[in-house]
């Protein structure tokens, strides 16, 4: 076999290997939120980060494929789930934290996993993450940057 044929065969094998590796990437099965087809969700989705820093400074959680509209996930195993178009929350007894101009309702029922839903923005977004792997500050900062154009419709009321 000539050098050129061997080289072509080697390149073909490498190309097939790369295709198979890409085909083996995990896809996370999620359900779309009720308002997932909102055009503002599309704007958020294109601005989500490719990676989010983990608590371990040497680790980044890379974005992985999801199979539902207006959803995203990061990590392997997945440590962060995101959804746009969730039901807009009404007034709640859940604690509310303001971070970089966004009010977030905090549900710690599944601690160390936290469910944080934006309050006073439409469409509403929600993130569910493992606080042992990634900090809420990192998650909310990165997600907030992607969602900065969502219209403000209300704010959490301070408790008296």
KAFEN-V258424 format. One record per residue. N is the residue number from 1. RES is the residue in one letter. PHI is phi in degrees with one decimal (none if undefined). PSI is psi in radians with two decimals (none if undefined). OMEGA is omega in radians with two decimals (NA if undefined). Layout:
# KAFEN-V258424
((N | RES | PHI | PSI | OMEGA) (N | RES | PHI | PSI | OMEGA))
This chain:
# KAFEN-V258424
((1 | X | none | 2.35 | -3.11) (2 | X | -74.2 | 2.83 | -3.14) (3 | X | -57.6 | -0.75 | -3.09) (4 | X | -65.8 | -0.67 | 3.11) (5 | X | -69.0 | -0.71 | 3.11) (6 | X | -62.6 | -0.74 | 3.13) (7 | X | -63.5 | -0.75 | 3.12) (8 | X | -62.8 | -0.73 | 3.13) (9 | X | -64.8 | -0.73 | 3.13) (10 | X | -63.6 | -0.74 | 3.11) (11 | X | -64.1 | -0.67 | 3.12) (12 | X | -63.9 | -0.74 | 3.11) (13 | X | -64.2 | -0.75 | 3.11) (14 | X | -62.4 | -0.74 | 3.12) (15 | X | -62.8 | -0.75 | 3.10) (16 | X | -64.7 | -0.73 | 3.11) (17 | X | -61.1 | -0.78 | 3.14) (18 | X | -62.9 | -0.71 | 3.12) (19 | X | -63.1 | -0.76 | 3.13) (20 | X | -65.1 | -0.68 | 3.12) (21 | X | -64.8 | -0.76 | 3.11) (22 | X | -63.7 | -0.70 | 3.14) (23 | X | -65.1 | -0.36 | -3.11) (24 | X | -91.4 | -0.01 | 3.13) (25 | X | -61.6 | 2.44 | -3.11) (26 | X | -69.6 | 2.47 | 3.02) (27 | X | -112.7 | 2.22 | -3.11) (28 | X | -88.8 | 2.18 | 3.14) (29 | X | -83.4 | 2.07 | 3.11) (30 | X | -133.7 | 2.87 | 3.06) (31 | X | -102.0 | 2.40 | 3.07) (32 | X | -71.1 | 2.60 | 3.09) (33 | X | -74.2 | 2.83 | -3.10) (34 | X | -55.6 | -0.60 | -3.11) (35 | X | -111.3 | 0.56 | -3.08) (36 | X | -63.0 | -0.42 | -3.12) (37 | X | -87.3 | 0.15 | 3.08) (38 | X | -61.8 | 2.25 | -3.13) (39 | X | -56.5 | -0.50 | 3.11) (40 | X | -68.4 | -0.47 | 3.06) (41 | X | -65.4 | -0.65 | 3.11) (42 | X | -60.4 | -0.69 | 3.11) (43 | X | -63.2 | -0.71 | 3.12) (44 | X | -64.4 | -0.81 | -3.05) (45 | X | -59.0 | -0.71 | -3.11) (46 | X | -72.3 | -0.26 | -3.14) (47 | X | -101.7 | -0.01 | 3.13) (48 | X | -66.8 | 2.57 | -3.10) (49 | X | -74.2 | 2.68 | 3.07) (50 | X | -75.6 | -0.42 | 3.12) (51 | X | -148.9 | 2.75 | 3.10) (52 | X | -133.5 | 2.33 | -3.10) (53 | X | -67.7 | 2.37 | 3.11) (54 | X | -87.5 | 3.02 | 3.08) (55 | X | -60.1 | -0.63 | 3.06) (56 | X | -75.9 | 2.01 | -3.05) (57 | X | -57.3 | -0.36 | -3.12) (58 | X | -87.8 | -0.01 | -3.03) (59 | X | -118.4 | 2.37 | 2.99) (60 | X | -119.2 | 2.45 | 3.07) (61 | X | -91.7 | 1.99 | -3.10) (62 | X | -83.9 | 2.55 | 3.11) (63 | X | -69.4 | 2.42 | 3.12) (64 | X | -119.7 | 2.82 | -3.12) (65 | X | -67.9 | 2.49 | 2.97) (66 | X | -123.3 | 2.81 | -3.07) (67 | X | -108.3 | 0.25 | -3.13) (68 | X | -126.4 | 2.54 | -3.13) (69 | X | -61.0 | 2.43 | 3.07) (70 | X | 60.3 | 0.64 | 3.05) (71 | X | -126.6 | 2.79 | 3.08) (72 | X | -152.6 | 2.82 | 3.10) (73 | X | -151.4 | 2.66 | 3.13) (74 | X | -135.6 | 2.48 | 3.02) (75 | X | 103.3 | 2.79 | 3.06) (76 | X | -144.2 | 1.68 | 0.14) (77 | X | -70.5 | 2.76 | -3.08) (78 | X | -62.4 | 2.26 | 3.12) (79 | X | -117.0 | -0.22 | -3.13) (80 | X | -136.9 | 2.25 | 3.04) (81 | X | -119.4 | 2.44 | -3.12) (82 | X | -131.8 | 2.51 | 3.08) (83 | X | -144.9 | 2.39 | 3.06) (84 | X | -112.5 | 2.49 | 3.14) (85 | X | 94.4 | 0.30 | 3.09) (86 | X | -68.9 | 2.88 | 3.11) (87 | X | -55.6 | 2.33 | 3.13) (88 | X | -68.7 | 2.12 | -3.08) (89 | X | -72.0 | 2.50 | 3.03) (90 | X | -90.6 | -3.10 | 3.07) (91 | X | -52.0 | 2.49 | -3.00) (92 | X | -141.6 | 2.73 | 3.02) (93 | X | -85.0 | -0.14 | 3.13) (94 | X | -65.7 | 2.57 | 3.06) (95 | X | -62.2 | 2.60 | -3.14) (96 | X | -121.7 | 2.28 | 3.14) (97 | X | -120.4 | 2.33 | 3.08) (98 | X | -97.5 | 2.26 | 3.13) (99 | X | -140.3 | 2.03 | 3.09) (100 | X | 50.3 | 0.82 | 3.05) (101 | X | 85.6 | 0.00 | 3.10) (102 | X | -112.9 | 2.39 | 3.00) (103 | X | -95.2 | 2.26 | -3.10) (104 | X | -121.1 | 2.23 | 3.00) (105 | X | -82.8 | 2.30 | -3.02) (106 | X | -109.1 | 2.08 | 3.07) (107 | X | -113.0 | 1.92 | -3.10) (108 | X | -104.2 | 0.36 | -3.12) (109 | X | -54.2 | -0.64 | -3.09) (110 | X | -102.3 | 0.40 | -3.08) (111 | X | -46.8 | 2.36 | 0.29) (112 | X | -84.7 | 0.10 | 3.02) (113 | X | -87.8 | 2.33 | -3.14) (114 | X | -118.7 | 2.42 | 3.03) (115 | X | -108.2 | 2.09 | -3.13) (116 | X | -121.9 | 2.17 | -3.09) (117 | X | -117.8 | 2.29 | -3.13) (118 | X | -68.0 | 2.43 | 3.11) (119 | X | -113.5 | 2.35 | 3.07) (120 | X | 83.3 | 0.40 | 3.06) (121 | X | -136.0 | 2.50 | 3.07) (122 | X | -134.3 | 2.27 | 0.05) (123 | X | -71.2 | 2.74 | -3.14) (124 | X | -82.1 | 2.58 | 3.09) (125 | X | -121.9 | 2.73 | -3.12) (126 | X | -142.7 | 2.50 | 3.07) (127 | X | -130.0 | 2.42 | 3.13) (128 | X | -125.0 | 2.12 | -3.01) (129 | X | -145.2 | 2.78 | 3.11) (130 | X | -92.5 | 1.92 | -3.09) (131 | X | -70.4 | -0.23 | 3.06) (132 | X | -78.0 | -0.29 | -3.11) (133 | X | -104.9 | -0.65 | -3.05) (134 | X | -142.7 | 2.53 | -3.10) (135 | X | -83.2 | 2.63 | 3.11) (136 | X | -62.4 | -0.62 | 3.14) (137 | X | -61.4 | -0.79 | 3.13) (138 | X | -63.9 | -0.82 | -3.11) (139 | X | -62.2 | -0.89 | -3.07) (140 | X | -67.0 | -0.60 | 3.10) (141 | X | -64.1 | -0.82 | -3.08) (142 | X | -71.1 | -0.72 | 3.13) (143 | X | -69.6 | -0.72 | 3.14) (144 | X | -59.0 | -0.69 | 3.11) (145 | X | -61.3 | -0.68 | -3.12) (146 | X | -71.2 | -0.48 | -3.04) (147 | X | -104.8 | 0.24 | -3.01) (148 | X | -60.9 | -0.35 | -3.11) (149 | X | -91.8 | 0.02 | 3.10) (150 | X | -68.4 | 2.29 | -3.09) (151 | X | -63.5 | 2.44 | 3.08) (152 | X | -80.6 | 2.18 | -3.13) (153 | X | -119.9 | -0.11 | -3.12) (154 | X | 177.4 | 3.08 | 3.12) (155 | X | -141.7 | 2.75 | 3.03) (156 | X | -67.6 | 2.49 | 3.08) (157 | X | -89.7 | 2.38 | 3.08) (158 | X | -67.2 | 2.48 | 3.11) (159 | X | -82.0 | 2.44 | -3.11) (160 | X | -109.2 | none | NA))
